[in-house]
């Protein structure tokens, strides 16, 4: 039994454009039953999205997309993303705050703010004023500081610095060993210790196929249906997941920068139950 | 459990069991308790029964809400309803000690107490202020622990309820915090304007629902407020199948410049047609007014509303609704538009559907009562 789901998408808290409320409402409109926001490395959208989902009658799973690396610091370096799905009760902020991944997310936000402000030191006063006309950036809490997409939009629409900033911003991930220089296996271990389920995001995207296969064998789940996979790629990963008794999921990886691609299938009830740590009510399954 | 019936009365003030305080209440409709066994079940089902329920504080610092989480009726609050509040203790703790880890010791957490001030409003005028203190706790773990307040009765004339909290930690005496009424959503109350009633047509649990919120039938000679929900209109026209793209724009992304779709805004126009067995024909269709932040659905949701005057002689009402859906081209907010498929502000009809119960030319049918039970 498959449930209509979108368990991976981004909001303005990372490199998406949607508010958490708009993100949820769109998924309600197209008939999703179980949804998650999975911003890069932060759980900041969870409280607002959880409330919107509750109002819409949708099951909401707190989640994030954890950045790790294959071959960090070498010329073969590539980002490797592992999704972490928490049971629904982690929508409660104090509970969420106690997870290692939430605290890591706060560090990511703080370092992002410092990274952007350091870059702005090197631009002209006029450009600085264009990007931050009120001179408010310095005083903003890291959680309120514009995230990646908001910052790109701001720089692109107000200055000619977008190409320079875009080239520069990759260093945020590539040069911070403490936050991002861990392996997918280390990220998976952290996710599990937090009580969440680890699911490898869009496994068809990674260049190092051998390492990817090793991580998939280690992981609890695989993102099978995603806009990043062609149909035949998705089917091959579904076969892999079923052969190796892995959980698998169906999502969009929507950043609101292209037409929405609805997942070609749903997510098995067993995956959702594994995340929740309990059986789904039968009425929830039937209504889906 | 107290069973409550709302009746019309000319004088007197509310005197219901569980009413903690009622100051400045106007006279009129009152709530009174009914002893078990006083009336048969059939008779009881025929009358307006506001029921009982539990409200819960929800949300996170800076964005709190109060909502009905449990009721023996439905999701609507009614005049005369017996209510209590459950307050997650972790939320109270977080308000007192922001960011501090939640103790696991339940005895410690039970030293956190609160009093909820419930304000009743009738047509923008405050009519009552009820104090509902915490009287007990339930829950077996620190995140599941809830403080439960004393029951109160929704004043009979109320249109809205507001809420404010005073939170106190009894351990280090003097530590307290508050959540003001301005920080909490207010909740609409129905049933205070009888014999006028409300017909709510929405989309709930994947089915079309037509509900007289005050119960029973519309009343002859009274007003019936018709409200069609945004989601009901969406379903009637199957909004999910409407392509809302109106152009493209160039946008910055972390992978470079990308071409993104621009989506227009969907706007419904909802009208209704009505017929009564009063010897007249079908009335001409009447447009309903778009009502944002609907009283029926809360902030962020829209209903389409209009008042139907039920003729004094009517005993049956037939009706349908008619939804026209437009795509409005709005390119504001996009700096680098690369293609406009429509002119600025252009409004294109995308769907024109009737909401009938069983296909074209069938109608929703309601019997009309000549008086309140």
Interface residues (C-beta under 8 A of the other chain):
Chain A: X15 X21 X29 X30 X31 X47 X48 X51 X54 X55 X57 X89 X92 X93 X94 X95 X97 X98 X148 X149 X152 X153 X155 X156 X157 X162 X166 X169 X255 X256 X257 X258 X259 X287
Chain B: X58 X59 X60 X61 X63 X65 X88 X90 X93 X94 X99 X101 X102 X143 X205 X206 X234 X239 X240 X245 X251 X252 X253 X254 X256 X257 X258 X260 X261 X298 X300 X335
